[in-house]
């Protein structure tokens, strides 16, 4: 059993510290697969240094400091601190002890190697314009936008290497460990690729309707132990088969 999440290793460790996974966890929506305890990387899909540099140039022209996520010996998130907007300041204010913090004084200090994600956070109009500009560069990347209106009205732009998603990561992890049956549970649209990769796919009761339409079955919502029920059933079935 393992977990596939959009979160970083740092964030996943806080939430999953009591869980003993037998497999590496899938992080950053599929960009990295790593051991939860040691951080040892099993699989990593970088954005090319050239693409990173071109995106950084686009961010500089737009006057928006990107957040450059790297994953080598350890996780790091770099940004140009003098150009941080209120949204980036708020982001870090909520994470005062985050070990990933890597503030840079200028653009030339931003890394371009071992980059798994380039993101930007800011006013929705400016972020949409930045995303459109990056897409016009025709790089080998996938650009996505996510609104944060329920919190502070900001918008996130996230850029991953082309083809990176939970579904690809799940297939790669299964191949790496000789797994022939994939059963997944999800709740949001970033799980759709994972559902497409699975033999069985279950949506919790509070899941997005698009995910429910692809599900093998609908479980109880996550506050009614739907996932726990499924895991217990799968374990019981496995024991029965072995016996």
C-alpha beads as a LAMMPS data file, in Angstrom:
LAMMPS data file: protein, C-alpha beads

243 atoms
242 bonds

1 atom types
1 bond types

-500.0 500.0 xlo xhi
-500.0 500.0 ylo yhi
-500.0 500.0 zlo zhi

Masses

1 110.0

Atoms # bond

1 1 1 0.000 0.000 0.000
2 1 1 1.120 3.561 -0.667
3 1 1 -0.127 7.111 -1.182
4 1 1 -0.227 9.400 -4.231
5 1 1 -0.508 13.098 -3.421
6 1 1 0.034 16.590 -4.801
7 1 1 1.878 17.427 -1.586
8 1 1 5.612 17.652 -1.005
9 1 1 7.591 15.103 1.017
10 1 1 7.790 17.578 3.894
11 1 1 4.016 18.026 3.989
12 1 1 3.265 14.331 3.441
13 1 1 5.497 13.338 6.348
14 1 1 3.491 15.516 8.741
15 1 1 0.193 13.957 7.687
16 1 1 1.349 10.359 7.282
17 1 1 3.914 9.993 10.071
18 1 1 1.931 7.214 11.791
19 1 1 1.500 5.146 8.607
20 1 1 4.008 2.445 7.687
21 1 1 3.909 2.265 3.899
22 1 1 5.418 -0.766 2.196
23 1 1 6.110 1.182 -1.005
24 1 1 7.537 4.616 -1.833
25 1 1 4.984 7.437 -1.899
26 1 1 4.088 9.427 -5.015
27 1 1 4.556 13.177 -4.486
28 1 1 4.020 16.443 -6.377
29 1 1 1.247 14.879 -8.513
30 1 1 3.654 12.261 -9.836
31 1 1 6.881 14.225 -10.335
32 1 1 8.703 12.327 -7.573
33 1 1 8.341 8.907 -5.987
34 1 1 10.358 8.551 -2.790
35 1 1 10.609 6.641 0.477
36 1 1 8.556 8.512 3.081
37 1 1 11.011 7.942 5.922
38 1 1 14.430 8.297 4.288
39 1 1 13.522 10.542 1.361
40 1 1 15.433 8.233 -0.979
41 1 1 14.239 8.826 -4.529
42 1 1 12.863 5.888 -6.477
43 1 1 11.699 7.870 -9.516
44 1 1 12.013 11.546 -10.473
45 1 1 10.875 13.436 -13.565
46 1 1 12.677 16.748 -13.973
47 1 1 11.904 19.760 -16.077
48 1 1 14.876 20.371 -18.393
49 1 1 17.283 23.136 -17.275
50 1 1 16.668 24.973 -20.560
51 1 1 12.912 24.989 -19.975
52 1 1 13.396 26.184 -16.408
53 1 1 15.583 29.070 -17.533
54 1 1 13.067 30.147 -20.184
55 1 1 10.233 30.040 -17.670
56 1 1 12.274 32.034 -15.156
57 1 1 12.865 34.642 -17.855
58 1 1 9.111 34.802 -18.516
59 1 1 8.475 35.259 -14.786
60 1 1 11.115 37.991 -14.593
61 1 1 9.524 39.825 -17.548
62 1 1 6.158 39.572 -15.777
63 1 1 7.630 40.821 -12.489
64 1 1 6.519 37.686 -10.634
65 1 1 8.962 35.575 -8.648
66 1 1 8.361 31.870 -9.308
67 1 1 8.696 29.174 -6.689
68 1 1 11.300 26.711 -7.974
69 1 1 10.844 23.251 -6.444
70 1 1 13.915 21.026 -6.524
71 1 1 14.407 17.509 -5.179
72 1 1 17.966 16.181 -5.044
73 1 1 19.610 15.240 -1.750
74 1 1 16.724 17.077 -0.097
75 1 1 13.680 19.155 -0.996
76 1 1 14.056 22.866 -1.614
77 1 1 11.821 25.728 -2.749
78 1 1 13.657 28.791 -4.060
79 1 1 12.235 32.239 -4.768
80 1 1 13.478 35.793 -5.232
81 1 1 12.693 37.241 -1.832
82 1 1 12.869 40.968 -2.760
83 1 1 10.169 40.337 -5.403
84 1 1 7.839 38.273 -3.239
85 1 1 4.217 39.467 -3.378
86 1 1 1.730 39.383 -0.512
87 1 1 0.568 35.917 -1.526
88 1 1 4.056 34.418 -1.370
89 1 1 4.702 36.191 1.930
90 1 1 1.468 34.680 3.290
91 1 1 2.460 31.264 1.946
92 1 1 5.714 31.283 3.915
93 1 1 4.200 32.988 6.964
94 1 1 2.073 29.868 7.400
95 1 1 5.225 27.731 7.157
96 1 1 7.783 29.486 9.392
97 1 1 9.771 26.317 10.112
98 1 1 9.520 24.733 6.657
99 1 1 12.952 23.216 5.889
100 1 1 12.416 23.706 2.145
101 1 1 12.757 27.495 2.339
102 1 1 15.570 28.747 0.092
103 1 1 15.263 32.509 -0.290
104 1 1 17.367 34.043 -3.076
105 1 1 18.549 37.642 -3.338
106 1 1 18.375 37.766 -7.137
107 1 1 17.235 35.943 -10.273
108 1 1 20.701 34.542 -10.969
109 1 1 20.548 32.470 -7.759
110 1 1 17.476 30.480 -8.798
111 1 1 18.327 26.816 -9.549
112 1 1 17.737 25.111 -12.900
113 1 1 18.940 21.567 -12.095
114 1 1 16.836 18.811 -10.458
115 1 1 13.742 21.002 -10.825
116 1 1 10.505 19.026 -10.521
117 1 1 8.049 21.919 -10.499
118 1 1 7.891 25.628 -11.283
119 1 1 4.961 27.379 -9.640
120 1 1 3.756 30.922 -9.205
121 1 1 1.255 32.460 -6.832
122 1 1 -0.474 35.794 -7.208
123 1 1 -3.300 37.888 -8.570
124 1 1 -5.483 35.768 -10.875
125 1 1 -5.239 38.067 -13.887
126 1 1 -1.447 38.298 -13.782
127 1 1 -1.010 34.571 -13.186
128 1 1 -3.253 33.738 -16.158
129 1 1 -1.193 36.070 -18.337
130 1 1 2.029 34.435 -17.137
131 1 1 0.660 30.946 -17.813
132 1 1 -0.391 31.946 -21.329
133 1 1 3.068 33.361 -21.973
134 1 1 4.754 30.145 -20.845
135 1 1 2.439 28.052 -23.009
136 1 1 3.404 30.149 -26.035
137 1 1 7.033 29.119 -25.484
138 1 1 6.070 25.560 -26.596
139 1 1 8.251 23.888 -23.985
140 1 1 8.019 20.210 -23.075
141 1 1 5.913 20.984 -19.999
142 1 1 2.314 20.905 -18.777
143 1 1 0.855 24.086 -17.272
144 1 1 -2.121 24.048 -14.903
145 1 1 -3.992 26.736 -12.965
146 1 1 -5.803 26.444 -9.655
147 1 1 -7.878 29.114 -7.936
148 1 1 -7.449 29.770 -4.233
149 1 1 -10.506 32.014 -3.884
150 1 1 -11.770 30.422 -0.673
151 1 1 -8.643 31.649 1.113
152 1 1 -7.130 34.855 -0.218
153 1 1 -8.297 35.201 -3.825
154 1 1 -4.943 34.123 -5.236
155 1 1 -4.324 31.803 -8.168
156 1 1 -1.695 29.085 -8.423
157 1 1 0.161 28.198 -11.598
158 1 1 1.916 24.845 -11.551
159 1 1 4.274 23.605 -14.272
160 1 1 5.480 19.982 -14.428
161 1 1 7.406 18.077 -17.075
162 1 1 5.132 16.976 -19.923
163 1 1 3.132 13.841 -19.153
164 1 1 3.775 13.897 -15.427
165 1 1 0.673 12.871 -13.484
166 1 1 -0.421 10.468 -10.778
167 1 1 -1.467 7.880 -13.356
168 1 1 1.944 7.657 -14.995
169 1 1 3.624 7.517 -11.592
170 1 1 1.335 4.708 -10.447
171 1 1 2.109 2.679 -13.578
172 1 1 5.854 3.285 -13.187
173 1 1 5.805 2.285 -9.519
174 1 1 3.809 -0.861 -10.282
175 1 1 6.294 -1.850 -12.997
176 1 1 9.237 -1.164 -10.692
177 1 1 7.873 -3.510 -8.021
178 1 1 6.209 -6.119 -10.226
179 1 1 2.692 -5.209 -9.108
180 1 1 -0.008 -6.653 -11.361
181 1 1 -3.177 -5.368 -9.684
182 1 1 -3.713 -1.665 -9.012
183 1 1 -6.550 -0.500 -6.736
184 1 1 -6.868 3.234 -6.073
185 1 1 -9.025 5.651 -4.089
186 1 1 -9.424 9.339 -4.896
187 1 1 -11.482 12.458 -4.375
188 1 1 -10.496 15.154 -6.880
189 1 1 -9.850 15.744 -10.582
190 1 1 -6.073 15.319 -10.233
191 1 1 -6.866 11.647 -9.498
192 1 1 -8.478 11.025 -12.897
193 1 1 -5.237 9.825 -14.523
194 1 1 -4.721 7.477 -11.572
195 1 1 -8.230 6.067 -12.047
196 1 1 -7.436 5.471 -15.721
197 1 1 -4.308 3.514 -14.712
198 1 1 -6.063 1.276 -12.182
199 1 1 -7.817 -2.068 -12.388
200 1 1 -10.242 -0.893 -9.684
201 1 1 -10.904 2.755 -8.799
202 1 1 -13.034 3.973 -5.903
203 1 1 -14.275 7.508 -5.283
204 1 1 -15.199 8.669 -1.800
205 1 1 -18.723 10.024 -1.351
206 1 1 -17.532 13.643 -1.243
207 1 1 -15.428 13.299 -4.423
208 1 1 -15.672 15.531 -7.487
209 1 1 -18.453 14.406 -9.851
210 1 1 -15.995 13.921 -12.724
211 1 1 -14.095 11.385 -10.647
212 1 1 -17.263 9.618 -9.556
213 1 1 -18.196 9.111 -13.205
214 1 1 -15.037 7.015 -13.673
215 1 1 -15.241 5.034 -10.448
216 1 1 -15.709 1.287 -10.058
217 1 1 -17.873 2.154 -7.050
218 1 1 -18.608 5.035 -4.678
219 1 1 -17.521 4.686 -1.051
220 1 1 -18.803 6.493 1.997
221 1 1 -17.358 9.990 2.396
222 1 1 -13.944 10.465 3.991
223 1 1 -15.499 11.534 7.309
224 1 1 -17.474 8.279 7.446
225 1 1 -14.468 5.938 7.075
226 1 1 -15.132 4.918 3.487
227 1 1 -11.440 4.422 2.723
228 1 1 -10.839 2.465 5.938
229 1 1 -13.706 0.143 5.027
230 1 1 -12.192 -0.527 1.597
231 1 1 -8.705 -1.210 2.976
232 1 1 -10.142 -3.629 5.536
233 1 1 -12.080 -5.415 2.793
234 1 1 -9.021 -5.658 0.535
235 1 1 -6.858 -7.000 3.364
236 1 1 -9.493 -9.569 4.302
237 1 1 -9.762 -10.664 0.660
238 1 1 -5.981 -10.973 0.336
239 1 1 -5.756 -13.129 3.448
240 1 1 -8.555 -15.372 2.186
241 1 1 -6.788 -15.845 -1.170
242 1 1 -3.462 -16.678 0.511
243 1 1 -5.082 -19.225 2.781

Bonds

1 1 1 2
2 1 2 3
3 1 3 4
4 1 4 5
5 1 5 6
6 1 6 7
7 1 7 8
8 1 8 9
9 1 9 10
10 1 10 11
11 1 11 12
12 1 12 13
13 1 13 14
14 1 14 15
15 1 15 16
16 1 16 17
17 1 17 18
18 1 18 19
19 1 19 20
20 1 20 21
21 1 21 22
22 1 22 23
23 1 23 24
24 1 24 25
25 1 25 26
26 1 26 27
27 1 27 28
28 1 28 29
29 1 29 30
30 1 30 31
31 1 31 32
32 1 32 33
33 1 33 34
34 1 34 35
35 1 35 36
36 1 36 37
37 1 37 38
38 1 38 39
39 1 39 40
40 1 40 41
41 1 41 42
42 1 42 43
43 1 43 44
44 1 44 45
45 1 45 46
46 1 46 47
47 1 47 48
48 1 48 49
49 1 49 50
50 1 50 51
51 1 51 52
52 1 52 53
53 1 53 54
54 1 54 55
55 1 55 56
56 1 56 57
57 1 57 58
58 1 58 59
59 1 59 60
60 1 60 61
61 1 61 62
62 1 62 63
63 1 63 64
64 1 64 65
65 1 65 66
66 1 66 67
67 1 67 68
68 1 68 69
69 1 69 70
70 1 70 71
71 1 71 72
72 1 72 73
73 1 73 74
74 1 74 75
75 1 75 76
76 1 76 77
77 1 77 78
78 1 78 79
79 1 79 80
80 1 80 81
81 1 81 82
82 1 82 83
83 1 83 84
84 1 84 85
85 1 85 86
86 1 86 87
87 1 87 88
88 1 88 89
89 1 89 90
90 1 90 91
91 1 91 92
92 1 92 93
93 1 93 94
94 1 94 95
95 1 95 96
96 1 96 97
97 1 97 98
98 1 98 99
99 1 99 100
100 1 100 101
101 1 101 102
102 1 102 103
103 1 103 104
104 1 104 105
105 1 105 106
106 1 106 107
107 1 107 108
108 1 108 109
109 1 109 110
110 1 110 111
111 1 111 112
112 1 112 113
113 1 113 114
114 1 114 115
115 1 115 116
116 1 116 117
117 1 117 118
118 1 118 119
119 1 119 120
120 1 120 121
121 1 121 122
122 1 122 123
123 1 123 124
124 1 124 125
125 1 125 126
126 1 126 127
127 1 127 128
128 1 128 129
129 1 129 130
130 1 130 131
131 1 131 132
132 1 132 133
133 1 133 134
134 1 134 135
135 1 135 136
136 1 136 137
137 1 137 138
138 1 138 139
139 1 139 140
140 1 140 141
141 1 141 142
142 1 142 143
143 1 143 144
144 1 144 145
145 1 145 146
146 1 146 147
147 1 147 148
148 1 148 149
149 1 149 150
150 1 150 151
151 1 151 152
152 1 152 153
153 1 153 154
154 1 154 155
155 1 155 156
156 1 156 157
157 1 157 158
158 1 158 159
159 1 159 160
160 1 160 161
161 1 161 162
162 1 162 163
163 1 163 164
164 1 164 165
165 1 165 166
166 1 166 167
167 1 167 168
168 1 168 169
169 1 169 170
170 1 170 171
171 1 171 172
172 1 172 173
173 1 173 174
174 1 174 175
175 1 175 176
176 1 176 177
177 1 177 178
178 1 178 179
179 1 179 180
180 1 180 181
181 1 181 182
182 1 182 183
183 1 183 184
184 1 184 185
185 1 185 186
186 1 186 187
187 1 187 188
188 1 188 189
189 1 189 190
190 1 190 191
191 1 191 192
192 1 192 193
193 1 193 194
194 1 194 195
195 1 195 196
196 1 196 197
197 1 197 198
198 1 198 199
199 1 199 200
200 1 200 201
201 1 201 202
202 1 202 203
203 1 203 204
204 1 204 205
205 1 205 206
206 1 206 207
207 1 207 208
208 1 208 209
209 1 209 210
210 1 210 211
211 1 211 212
212 1 212 213
213 1 213 214
214 1 214 215
215 1 215 216
216 1 216 217
217 1 217 218
218 1 218 219
219 1 219 220
220 1 220 221
221 1 221 222
222 1 222 223
223 1 223 224
224 1 224 225
225 1 225 226
226 1 226 227
227 1 227 228
228 1 228 229
229 1 229 230
230 1 230 231
231 1 231 232
232 1 232 233
233 1 233 234
234 1 234 235
235 1 235 236
236 1 236 237
237 1 237 238
238 1 238 239
239 1 239 240
240 1 240 241
241 1 241 242
242 1 242 243
